[in-house]
Amino acid sequence: RIPTNDAASKERERLLRTAFSKFDTNGDGALTLSEVKQAMKALGQGLSNAEAMAIMETFDEDSSGTINIEEFSKWQNSRLPQSVGIPSAIKKSVEAGDRS
């Protein structure tokens, strides 16, 4: 579970969960290497295989070969401090998905 303690945190959690669901294209509750690369491409940051593997190795804490929602949250929170809010690219990606 992603900890929440106020309205901003709850909105952050909602956006992260929505983004995770959008990026989890096969709907199995975990991001594969391919889905991580696709997610970053959707956020305007294409990755090489080596860069995507580095993300997997860093944030796949349970060594499952995938990134679950908790690991995804830690990954995104490592990119920006909790106080900053969700990156605009994730918001735009989620909003685009809401319209489709």
C-alpha positions, 0 to 999 in steps of 0.5 A: 500500500502507498501511504497517504495522509492528506488530500494531496497524498491521496491524489498522488496515490490515485495518479500513480495507481492510474498511471501504473494501470495504464502502463501495465498493458497486460493487466497482470499487476506488474511491469515487465522490462518491455512495459517499463520501456513503453512507460518511459517512452510515453513519458517522453523519455526513451530508454536503452535496454541497459537503462531499463535494466538498471531501473529493474535492478534498482526497484525490483526489490523482491527479485521477481523480474517485474515492478509491482505497484509499491516498487513503481511508487518508490521508483516515481517517488525517487524521481521527485520528492513527495512534496513536489507532486506527480510529474506533469508527464504522468498527469498528462498520460493519465488524463489522456487515458481518461479520455480514451 
